[in-house]
Amino acid sequence: MKYRKLDENGDMTFGAGLDNYFIDSAEAVAQSVLTRLRMWLREWYLDTNDGTPYYQQVLGKHTQTEAVQAIYQRIRETAGVNRITEFSTAFDPDTRRLRIEVTLDTIYGEVRVNA
């Protein structure tokens, strides 16, 4: 698996050849999980069935169980993820931010993802 690295602003990195990529590593899977979680359902015009269903299952009047299940499934379906070993979410109603912390067993080893 080869996955382009993102900088601290979430932009793709360029100009350093292969150093701009995670190659066959747990970090590549982690980057893929983060990218998939950041893409909203119907956001990408080439595949409107892909994306995290934030409007449809996470935000608004949906139950916490429904929201967590949607996020869990999105992570679980990421290429390279064997299983989720730890999973937690926390919603701050004041800032309206959802914090996701997950530890994954990947095809390359274990990795922790914070989103």
Protein Blocks (a to p, Z undefined) as FASTA:
>chain_A
ZZddddfkopacehiljmlpcehifklmmmmmmmmmmpcghklmklmkgccdfklmmgoj
bdfklmmmmmmmmmmmpghiabdfbdcddddfklopacdddddddfkbccdddZZ
